[in-house]
């Protein structure tokens, strides 16, 4: 069943980017995950990336 990532996890990532004024740890951890090994992981990763780009700190775009 394809569902979006949990809202609490997405919210934590967004708040972390605003608090730290950086998101290099987010991008590094996302690269380390085997998200593209299955369809559901890729789906959830794309949703998370989209929400981070839309709602995260402005540095998210720069570091992406």
mmCIF file of the N, C-alpha and C atoms, coordinates in Angstrom:
data_MODEL
# 
_entry.id   MODEL 
# 
loop_
_atom_site.group_PDB 
_atom_site.id 
_atom_site.type_symbol 
_atom_site.label_atom_id 
_atom_site.label_alt_id 
_atom_site.label_comp_id 
_atom_site.label_asym_id 
_atom_site.label_entity_id 
_atom_site.label_seq_id 
_atom_site.pdbx_PDB_ins_code 
_atom_site.Cartn_x 
_atom_site.Cartn_y 
_atom_site.Cartn_z 
_atom_site.occupancy 
_atom_site.B_iso_or_equiv 
_atom_site.pdbx_formal_charge 
_atom_site.auth_seq_id 
_atom_site.auth_comp_id 
_atom_site.auth_asym_id 
_atom_site.auth_atom_id 
_atom_site.pdbx_PDB_model_num 
ATOM 1   N N  . UNK A 1 1  ? 0.839  -1.171 0.000  1.00 0.00 ? 1  UNK A N  1 
ATOM 2   C CA . UNK A 1 1  ? 0.000  0.000  0.000  1.00 0.00 ? 1  UNK A CA 1 
ATOM 3   C C  . UNK A 1 1  ? 0.897  1.251  0.000  1.00 0.00 ? 1  UNK A C  1 
ATOM 4   N N  . UNK A 1 2  ? 0.759  2.076  -1.012 1.00 0.00 ? 2  UNK A N  1 
ATOM 5   C CA . UNK A 1 2  ? 1.569  3.280  -1.113 1.00 0.00 ? 2  UNK A CA 1 
ATOM 6   C C  . UNK A 1 2  ? 0.924  4.399  -0.312 1.00 0.00 ? 2  UNK A C  1 
ATOM 7   N N  . UNK A 1 3  ? 1.587  4.813  0.724  1.00 0.00 ? 3  UNK A N  1 
ATOM 8   C CA . UNK A 1 3  ? 1.112  5.940  1.520  1.00 0.00 ? 3  UNK A CA 1 
ATOM 9   C C  . UNK A 1 3  ? 2.237  6.947  1.647  1.00 0.00 ? 3  UNK A C  1 
ATOM 10  N N  . UNK A 1 4  ? 1.866  8.159  1.905  1.00 0.00 ? 4  UNK A N  1 
ATOM 11  C CA . UNK A 1 4  ? 2.856  9.220  2.080  1.00 0.00 ? 4  UNK A CA 1 
ATOM 12  C C  . UNK A 1 4  ? 3.653  8.970  3.356  1.00 0.00 ? 4  UNK A C  1 
ATOM 13  N N  . UNK A 1 5  ? 4.830  9.569  3.460  1.00 0.00 ? 5  UNK A N  1 
ATOM 14  C CA . UNK A 1 5  ? 5.584  9.422  4.708  1.00 0.00 ? 5  UNK A CA 1 
ATOM 15  C C  . UNK A 1 5  ? 4.808  10.040 5.872  1.00 0.00 ? 5  UNK A C  1 
ATOM 16  N N  . UNK A 1 6  ? 5.088  9.584  7.064  1.00 0.00 ? 6  UNK A N  1 
ATOM 17  C CA . UNK A 1 6  ? 4.383  10.115 8.231  1.00 0.00 ? 6  UNK A CA 1 
ATOM 18  C C  . UNK A 1 6  ? 4.634  11.608 8.358  1.00 0.00 ? 6  UNK A C  1 
ATOM 19  N N  . UNK A 1 7  ? 3.569  12.329 8.635  1.00 0.00 ? 7  UNK A N  1 
ATOM 20  C CA . UNK A 1 7  ? 3.647  13.782 8.720  1.00 0.00 ? 7  UNK A CA 1 
ATOM 21  C C  . UNK A 1 7  ? 4.610  14.241 9.809  1.00 0.00 ? 7  UNK A C  1 
ATOM 22  N N  . UNK A 1 8  ? 4.700  13.485 10.906 1.00 0.00 ? 8  UNK A N  1 
ATOM 23  C CA . UNK A 1 8  ? 5.609  13.882 11.978 1.00 0.00 ? 8  UNK A CA 1 
ATOM 24  C C  . UNK A 1 8  ? 7.065  13.814 11.526 1.00 0.00 ? 8  UNK A C  1 
ATOM 25  N N  . UNK A 1 9  ? 7.401  12.880 10.636 1.00 0.00 ? 9  UNK A N  1 
ATOM 26  C CA . UNK A 1 9  ? 8.767  12.788 10.135 1.00 0.00 ? 9  UNK A CA 1 
ATOM 27  C C  . UNK A 1 9  ? 9.067  13.919 9.152  1.00 0.00 ? 9  UNK A C  1 
ATOM 28  N N  . UNK A 1 10 ? 8.110  14.219 8.301  1.00 0.00 ? 10 UNK A N  1 
ATOM 29  C CA . UNK A 1 10 ? 8.281  15.317 7.351  1.00 0.00 ? 10 UNK A CA 1 
ATOM 30  C C  . UNK A 1 10 ? 8.422  16.631 8.104  1.00 0.00 ? 10 UNK A C  1 
ATOM 31  N N  . UNK A 1 11 ? 7.571  16.829 9.091  1.00 0.00 ? 11 UNK A N  1 
ATOM 32  C CA . UNK A 1 11 ? 7.611  18.059 9.887  1.00 0.00 ? 11 UNK A CA 1 
ATOM 33  C C  . UNK A 1 11 ? 8.942  18.193 10.620 1.00 0.00 ? 11 UNK A C  1 
ATOM 34  N N  . UNK A 1 12 ? 9.456  17.087 11.155 1.00 0.00 ? 12 UNK A N  1 
ATOM 35  C CA . UNK A 1 12 ? 10.732 17.128 11.858 1.00 0.00 ? 12 UNK A CA 1 
ATOM 36  C C  . UNK A 1 12 ? 11.849 17.564 10.910 1.00 0.00 ? 12 UNK A C  1 
ATOM 37  N N  . UNK A 1 13 ? 11.871 17.037 9.700  1.00 0.00 ? 13 UNK A N  1 
ATOM 38  C CA . UNK A 1 13 ? 12.905 17.411 8.723  1.00 0.00 ? 13 UNK A CA 1 
ATOM 39  C C  . UNK A 1 13 ? 12.819 18.887 8.370  1.00 0.00 ? 13 UNK A C  1 
ATOM 40  N N  . UNK A 1 14 ? 11.608 19.385 8.187  1.00 0.00 ? 14 UNK A N  1 
ATOM 41  C CA . UNK A 1 14 ? 11.418 20.797 7.848  1.00 0.00 ? 14 UNK A CA 1 
ATOM 42  C C  . UNK A 1 14 ? 11.863 21.690 8.995  1.00 0.00 ? 14 UNK A C  1 
ATOM 43  N N  . UNK A 1 15 ? 11.435 21.364 10.209 1.00 0.00 ? 15 UNK A N  1 
ATOM 44  C CA . UNK A 1 15 ? 11.824 22.163 11.371 1.00 0.00 ? 15 UNK A CA 1 
ATOM 45  C C  . UNK A 1 15 ? 13.330 22.113 11.606 1.00 0.00 ? 15 UNK A C  1 
ATOM 46  N N  . UNK A 1 16 ? 13.926 20.971 11.376 1.00 0.00 ? 16 UNK A N  1 
ATOM 47  C CA . UNK A 1 16 ? 15.375 20.837 11.541 1.00 0.00 ? 16 UNK A CA 1 
ATOM 48  C C  . UNK A 1 16 ? 16.108 21.763 10.579 1.00 0.00 ? 16 UNK A C  1 
ATOM 49  N N  . UNK A 1 17 ? 15.627 21.855 9.345  1.00 0.00 ? 17 UNK A N  1 
ATOM 50  C CA . UNK A 1 17 ? 16.294 22.725 8.373  1.00 0.00 ? 17 UNK A CA 1 
ATOM 51  C C  . UNK A 1 17 ? 16.198 24.192 8.786  1.00 0.00 ? 17 UNK A C  1 
ATOM 52  N N  . UNK A 1 18 ? 15.077 24.578 9.391  1.00 0.00 ? 18 UNK A N  1 
ATOM 53  C CA . UNK A 1 18 ? 14.930 25.972 9.847  1.00 0.00 ? 18 UNK A CA 1 
ATOM 54  C C  . UNK A 1 18 ? 15.773 26.243 11.088 1.00 0.00 ? 18 UNK A C  1 
ATOM 55  N N  . UNK A 1 19 ? 15.820 25.284 12.017 1.00 0.00 ? 19 UNK A N  1 
ATOM 56  C CA . UNK A 1 19 ? 16.576 25.489 13.253 1.00 0.00 ? 19 UNK A CA 1 
ATOM 57  C C  . UNK A 1 19 ? 18.083 25.510 13.005 1.00 0.00 ? 19 UNK A C  1 
ATOM 58  N N  . UNK A 1 20 ? 18.567 24.618 12.168 1.00 0.00 ? 20 UNK A N  1 
ATOM 59  C CA . UNK A 1 20 ? 20.005 24.493 11.945 1.00 0.00 ? 20 UNK A CA 1 
ATOM 60  C C  . UNK A 1 20 ? 20.518 25.411 10.840 1.00 0.00 ? 20 UNK A C  1 
ATOM 61  N N  . UNK A 1 21 ? 19.606 25.960 10.055 1.00 0.00 ? 21 UNK A N  1 
ATOM 62  C CA . UNK A 1 21 ? 19.981 26.786 8.897  1.00 0.00 ? 21 UNK A CA 1 
ATOM 63  C C  . UNK A 1 21 ? 20.914 26.016 7.959  1.00 0.00 ? 21 UNK A C  1 
ATOM 64  N N  . UNK A 1 22 ? 20.706 24.720 7.904  1.00 0.00 ? 22 UNK A N  1 
ATOM 65  C CA . UNK A 1 22 ? 21.486 23.851 7.033  1.00 0.00 ? 22 UNK A CA 1 
ATOM 66  C C  . UNK A 1 22 ? 20.701 22.559 6.827  1.00 0.00 ? 22 UNK A C  1 
ATOM 67  N N  . UNK A 1 23 ? 20.989 21.888 5.753  1.00 0.00 ? 23 UNK A N  1 
ATOM 68  C CA . UNK A 1 23 ? 20.328 20.601 5.524  1.00 0.00 ? 23 UNK A CA 1 
ATOM 69  C C  . UNK A 1 23 ? 21.262 19.604 4.857  1.00 0.00 ? 23 UNK A C  1 
ATOM 70  N N  . UNK A 1 24 ? 22.555 19.815 4.951  1.00 0.00 ? 24 UNK A N  1 
ATOM 71  C CA . UNK A 1 24 ? 23.494 18.876 4.338  1.00 0.00 ? 24 UNK A CA 1 
ATOM 72  C C  . UNK A 1 24 ? 23.368 17.484 4.964  1.00 0.00 ? 24 UNK A C  1 
ATOM 73  N N  . UNK A 1 25 ? 23.070 17.418 6.254  1.00 0.00 ? 25 UNK A N  1 
ATOM 74  C CA . UNK A 1 25 ? 22.862 16.118 6.893  1.00 0.00 ? 25 UNK A CA 1 
ATOM 75  C C  . UNK A 1 25 ? 21.647 15.409 6.308  1.00 0.00 ? 25 UNK A C  1 
ATOM 76  N N  . UNK A 1 26 ? 20.604 16.176 6.001  1.00 0.00 ? 26 UNK A N  1 
ATOM 77  C CA . UNK A 1 26 ? 19.405 15.601 5.392  1.00 0.00 ? 26 UNK A CA 1 
ATOM 78  C C  . UNK A 1 26 ? 19.743 14.988 4.037  1.00 0.00 ? 26 UNK A C  1 
ATOM 79  N N  . UNK A 1 27 ? 20.447 15.738 3.196  1.00 0.00 ? 27 UNK A N  1 
ATOM 80  C CA . UNK A 1 27 ? 20.784 15.244 1.851  1.00 0.00 ? 27 UNK A CA 1 
ATOM 81  C C  . UNK A 1 27 ? 21.724 14.045 1.938  1.00 0.00 ? 27 UNK A C  1 
ATOM 82  N N  . UNK A 1 28 ? 22.684 14.088 2.857  1.00 0.00 ? 28 UNK A N  1 
ATOM 83  C CA . UNK A 1 28 ? 23.609 12.962 3.008  1.00 0.00 ? 28 UNK A CA 1 
ATOM 84  C C  . UNK A 1 28 ? 22.890 11.699 3.480  1.00 0.00 ? 28 UNK A C  1 
ATOM 85  N N  . UNK A 1 29 ? 21.974 11.851 4.428  1.00 0.00 ? 29 UNK A N  1 
ATOM 86  C CA . UNK A 1 29 ? 21.247 10.677 4.908  1.00 0.00 ? 29 UNK A CA 1 
ATOM 87  C C  . UNK A 1 29 ? 20.293 10.150 3.847  1.00 0.00 ? 29 UNK A C  1 
ATOM 88  N N  . UNK A 1 30 ? 19.733 11.035 3.047  1.00 0.00 ? 30 UNK A N  1 
ATOM 89  C CA . UNK A 1 30 ? 18.845 10.592 1.977  1.00 0.00 ? 30 UNK A CA 1 
ATOM 90  C C  . UNK A 1 30 ? 19.621 9.819  0.914  1.00 0.00 ? 30 UNK A C  1 
ATOM 91  N N  . UNK A 1 31 ? 20.843 10.250 0.631  1.00 0.00 ? 31 UNK A N  1 
ATOM 92  C CA . UNK A 1 31 ? 21.682 9.536  -0.335 1.00 0.00 ? 31 UNK A CA 1 
ATOM 93  C C  . UNK A 1 31 ? 22.079 8.156  0.184  1.00 0.00 ? 31 UNK A C  1 
ATOM 94  N N  . UNK A 1 32 ? 22.250 8.033  1.487  1.00 0.00 ? 32 UNK A N  1 
ATOM 95  C CA . UNK A 1 32 ? 22.687 6.767  2.080  1.00 0.00 ? 32 UNK A CA 1 
ATOM 96  C C  . UNK A 1 32 ? 21.570 5.728  2.137  1.00 0.00 ? 32 UNK A C  1 
ATOM 97  N N  . UNK A 1 33 ? 20.319 6.171  2.084  1.00 0.00 ? 33 UNK A N  1 
ATOM 98  C CA . UNK A 1 33 ? 19.189 5.253  2.166  1.00 0.00 ? 33 UNK A CA 1 
ATOM 99  C C  . UNK A 1 33 ? 18.994 4.522  0.843  1.00 0.00 ? 33 UNK A C  1 
ATOM 100 N N  . UNK A 1 34 ? 18.612 3.265  0.902  1.00 0.00 ? 34 UNK A N  1 
ATOM 101 C CA . UNK A 1 34 ? 18.347 2.526  -0.340 1.00 0.00 ? 34 UNK A CA 1 
ATOM 102 C C  . UNK A 1 34 ? 16.935 2.831  -0.864 1.00 0.00 ? 34 UNK A C  1 
ATOM 103 N N  . UNK A 1 35 ? 16.624 4.110  -1.017 1.00 0.00 ? 35 UNK A N  1 
ATOM 104 C CA . UNK A 1 35 ? 15.268 4.523  -1.379 1.00 0.00 ? 35 UNK A CA 1 
ATOM 105 C C  . UNK A 1 35 ? 14.875 4.080  -2.777 1.00 0.00 ? 35 UNK A C  1 
ATOM 106 N N  . UNK A 1 36 ? 15.819 4.004  -3.660 1.00 0.00 ? 36 UNK A N  1 
ATOM 107 C CA . UNK A 1 36 ? 15.484 3.658  -5.032 1.00 0.00 ? 36 UNK A CA 1 
ATOM 108 C C  . UNK A 1 36 ? 15.454 2.154  -5.278 1.00 0.00 ? 36 UNK A C  1 
ATOM 109 N N  . UNK A 1 37 ? 15.632 1.369  -4.228 1.00 0.00 ? 37 UNK A N  1 
ATOM 110 C CA . UNK A 1 37 ? 15.624 -0.078 -4.396 1.00 0.00 ? 37 UNK A CA 1 
ATOM 111 C C  . UNK A 1 37 ? 14.211 -0.637 -4.552 1.00 0.00 ? 37 UNK A C  1 
ATOM 112 N N  . UNK A 1 38 ? 13.219 0.123  -4.105 1.00 0.00 ? 38 UNK A N  1 
ATOM 113 C CA . UNK A 1 38 ? 11.835 -0.315 -4.319 1.00 0.00 ? 38 UNK A CA 1 
ATOM 114 C C  . UNK A 1 38 ? 10.952 0.896  -4.611 1.00 0.00 ? 38 UNK A C  1 
ATOM 115 N N  . UNK A 1 39 ? 9.790  0.638  -5.146 1.00 0.00 ? 39 UNK A N  1 
ATOM 116 C CA . UNK A 1 39 ? 8.900  1.717  -5.576 1.00 0.00 ? 39 UNK A CA 1 
ATOM 117 C C  . UNK A 1 39 ? 8.359  2.537  -4.418 1.00 0.00 ? 39 UNK A C  1 
ATOM 118 N N  . UNK A 1 40 ? 8.037  1.894  -3.324 1.00 0.00 ? 40 UNK A N  1 
ATOM 119 C CA . UNK A 1 40 ? 7.451  2.601  -2.179 1.00 0.00 ? 40 UNK A CA 1 
ATOM 120 C C  . UNK A 1 40 ? 8.477  3.534  -1.549 1.00 0.00 ? 40 UNK A C  1 
ATOM 121 N N  . UNK A 1 41 ? 9.705  3.079  -1.412 1.00 0.00 ? 41 UNK A N  1 
ATOM 122 C CA . UNK A 1 41 ? 10.764 3.933  -0.872 1.00 0.00 ? 41 UNK A CA 1 
ATOM 123 C C  . UNK A 1 41 ? 11.026 5.132  -1.749 1.00 0.00 ? 41 UNK A C  1 
ATOM 124 N N  . UNK A 1 42 ? 11.027 4.924  -3.060 1.00 0.00 ? 42 UNK A N  1 
ATOM 125 C CA . UNK A 1 42 ? 11.235 6.031  -3.992 1.00 0.00 ? 42 UNK A CA 1 
ATOM 126 C C  . UNK A 1 42 ? 10.077 7.017  -3.920 1.00 0.00 ? 42 UNK A C  1 
ATOM 127 N N  . UNK A 1 43 ? 8.855  6.514  -3.816 1.00 0.00 ? 43 UNK A N  1 
ATOM 128 C CA . UNK A 1 43 ? 7.661  7.355  -3.713 1.00 0.00 ? 43 UNK A CA 1 
ATOM 129 C C  . UNK A 1 43 ? 7.723  8.239  -2.464 1.00 0.00 ? 43 UNK A C  1 
ATOM 130 N N  . UNK A 1 44 ? 8.051  7.632  -1.333 1.00 0.00 ? 44 UNK A N  1 
ATOM 131 C CA . UNK A 1 44 ? 8.126  8.387  -0.087 1.00 0.00 ? 44 UNK A CA 1 
ATOM 132 C C  . UNK A 1 44 ? 9.265  9.396  -0.107 1.00 0.00 ? 44 UNK A C  1 
ATOM 133 N N  . UNK A 1 45 ? 10.385 9.019  -0.706 1.00 0.00 ? 45 UNK A N  1 
ATOM 134 C CA . UNK A 1 45 ? 11.514 9.940  -0.797 1.00 0.00 ? 45 UNK A CA 1 
ATOM 135 C C  . UNK A 1 45 ? 11.177 11.148 -1.660 1.00 0.00 ? 45 UNK A C  1 
ATOM 136 N N  . UNK A 1 46 ? 10.499 10.933 -2.763 1.00 0.00 ? 46 UNK A N  1 
ATOM 137 C CA . UNK A 1 46 ? 10.119 12.049 -3.632 1.00 0.00 ? 46 UNK A CA 1 
ATOM 138 C C  . UNK A 1 46 ? 9.155  13.010 -2.941 1.00 0.00 ? 46 UNK A C  1 
ATOM 139 N N  . UNK A 1 47 ? 8.219  12.471 -2.184 1.00 0.00 ? 47 UNK A N  1 
ATOM 140 C CA . UNK A 1 47 ? 7.294  13.324 -1.431 1.00 0.00 ? 47 UNK A CA 1 
ATOM 141 C C  . UNK A 1 47 ? 8.059  14.139 -0.398 1.00 0.00 ? 47 UNK A C  1 
ATOM 142 N N  . UNK A 1 48 ? 8.968  13.496 0.310  1.00 0.00 ? 48 UNK A N  1 
ATOM 143 C CA . UNK A 1 48 ? 9.756  14.192 1.320  1.00 0.00 ? 48 UNK A CA 1 
ATOM 144 C C  . UNK A 1 48 ? 10.621 15.282 0.691  1.00 0.00 ? 48 UNK A C  1 
ATOM 145 N N  . UNK A 1 49 ? 11.265 14.991 -0.420 1.00 0.00 ? 49 UNK A N  1 
ATOM 146 C CA . UNK A 1 49 ? 12.080 15.991 -1.102 1.00 0.00 ? 49 UNK A CA 1 
ATOM 147 C C  . UNK A 1 49 ? 11.223 17.167 -1.543 1.00 0.00 ? 49 UNK A C  1 
ATOM 148 N N  . UNK A 1 50 ? 10.065 16.881 -2.105 1.00 0.00 ? 50 UNK A N  1 
ATOM 149 C CA . UNK A 1 50 ? 9.168  17.949 -2.560 1.00 0.00 ? 50 UNK A CA 1 
ATOM 150 C C  . UNK A 1 50 ? 8.750  18.847 -1.395 1.00 0.00 ? 50 UNK A C  1 
ATOM 151 N N  . UNK A 1 51 ? 8.371  18.244 -0.278 1.00 0.00 ? 51 UNK A N  1 
ATOM 152 C CA . UNK A 1 51 ? 7.941  19.043 0.872  1.00 0.00 ? 51 UNK A CA 1 
ATOM 153 C C  . UNK A 1 51 ? 9.097  19.840 1.467  1.00 0.00 ? 51 UNK A C  1 
ATOM 154 N N  . UNK A 1 52 ? 10.293 19.263 1.455  1.00 0.00 ? 52 UNK A N  1 
ATOM 155 C CA . UNK A 1 52 ? 11.457 19.997 1.956  1.00 0.00 ? 52 UNK A CA 1 
ATOM 156 C C  . UNK A 1 52 ? 11.761 21.199 1.067  1.00 0.00 ? 52 UNK A C  1 
ATOM 157 N N  . UNK A 1 53 ? 11.671 21.024 -0.245 1.00 0.00 ? 53 UNK A N  1 
ATOM 158 C CA . UNK A 1 53 ? 11.939 22.128 -1.159 1.00 0.00 ? 53 UNK A CA 1 
ATOM 159 C C  . UNK A 1 53 ? 10.886 23.226 -1.039 1.00 0.00 ? 53 UNK A C  1 
ATOM 160 N N  . UNK A 1 54 ? 9.658  22.839 -0.773 1.00 0.00 ? 54 UNK A N  1 
ATOM 161 C CA . UNK A 1 54 ? 8.573  23.816 -0.684 1.00 0.00 ? 54 UNK A CA 1 
ATOM 162 C C  . UNK A 1 54 ? 8.532  24.526 0.672  1.00 0.00 ? 54 UNK A C  1 
ATOM 163 N N  . UNK A 1 55 ? 8.758  23.802 1.761  1.00 0.00 ? 55 UNK A N  1 
ATOM 164 C CA . UNK A 1 55 ? 8.540  24.356 3.099  1.00 0.00 ? 55 UNK A CA 1 
ATOM 165 C C  . UNK A 1 55 ? 9.801  24.504 3.943  1.00 0.00 ? 55 UNK A C  1 
ATOM 166 N N  . UNK A 1 56 ? 10.896 23.948 3.500  1.00 0.00 ? 56 UNK A N  1 
ATOM 167 C CA . UNK A 1 56 ? 12.122 24.015 4.278  1.00 0.00 ? 56 UNK A CA 1 
ATOM 168 C C  . UNK A 1 56 ? 12.755 25.395 4.229  1.00 0.00 ? 56 UNK A C  1 
ATOM 169 N N  . UNK A 1 57 ? 13.829 25.535 4.954  1.00 0.00 ? 57 UNK A N  1 
ATOM 170 C CA . UNK A 1 57 ? 14.572 26.784 4.972  1.00 0.00 ? 57 UNK A CA 1 
ATOM 171 C C  . UNK A 1 57 ? 15.125 27.065 3.574  1.00 0.00 ? 57 UNK A C  1 
ATOM 172 N N  . UNK A 1 58 ? 15.380 28.343 3.240  1.00 0.00 ? 58 UNK A N  1 
ATOM 173 C CA . UNK A 1 58 ? 15.889 28.672 1.902  1.00 0.00 ? 58 UNK A CA 1 
ATOM 174 C C  . UNK A 1 58 ? 17.210 27.978 1.553  1.00 0.00 ? 58 UNK A C  1 
ATOM 175 N N  . UNK A 1 59 ? 17.962 27.583 2.556  1.00 0.00 ? 59 UNK A N  1 
ATOM 176 C CA . UNK A 1 59 ? 19.234 26.902 2.312  1.00 0.00 ? 59 UNK A CA 1 
ATOM 177 C C  . UNK A 1 59 ? 19.017 25.526 1.673  1.00 0.00 ? 59 UNK A C  1 
ATOM 178 N N  . UNK A 1 60 ? 17.820 24.979 1.818  1.00 0.00 ? 60 UNK A N  1 
ATOM 179 C CA . UNK A 1 60 ? 17.525 23.674 1.229  1.00 0.00 ? 60 UNK A CA 1 
ATOM 180 C C  . UNK A 1 60 ? 17.716 23.716 -0.289 1.00 0.00 ? 60 UNK A C  1 
ATOM 181 N N  . UNK A 1 61 ? 17.236 24.784 -0.911 1.00 0.00 ? 61 UNK A N  1 
ATOM 182 C CA . UNK A 1 61 ? 17.402 24.919 -2.367 1.00 0.00 ? 61 UNK A CA 1 
ATOM 183 C C  . UNK A 1 61 ? 18.865 25.056 -2.747 1.00 0.00 ? 61 UNK A C  1 
ATOM 184 N N  . UNK A 1 62 ? 19.612 25.798 -1.964 1.00 0.00 ? 62 UNK A N  1 
ATOM 185 C CA . UNK A 1 62 ? 21.018 26.025 -2.264 1.00 0.00 ? 62 UNK A CA 1 
ATOM 186 C C  . UNK A 1 62 ? 21.803 24.728 -2.142 1.00 0.00 ? 62 UNK A C  1 
ATOM 187 N N  . UNK A 1 63 ? 21.560 23.977 -1.081 1.00 0.00 ? 63 UNK A N  1 
ATOM 188 C CA . UNK A 1 63 ? 22.306 22.748 -0.828 1.00 0.00 ? 63 UNK A CA 1 
ATOM 189 C C  . UNK A 1 63 ? 21.812 21.568 -1.651 1.00 0.00 ? 63 UNK A C  1 
ATOM 190 N N  . UNK A 1 64 ? 20.670 21.707 -2.273 1.00 0.00 ? 64 UNK A N  1 
ATOM 191 C CA . UNK A 1 64 ? 20.148 20.591 -3.067 1.00 0.00 ? 64 UNK A CA 1 
ATOM 192 C C  . UNK A 1 64 ? 20.935 20.442 -4.335 1.00 0.00 ? 64 UNK A C  1 
# 
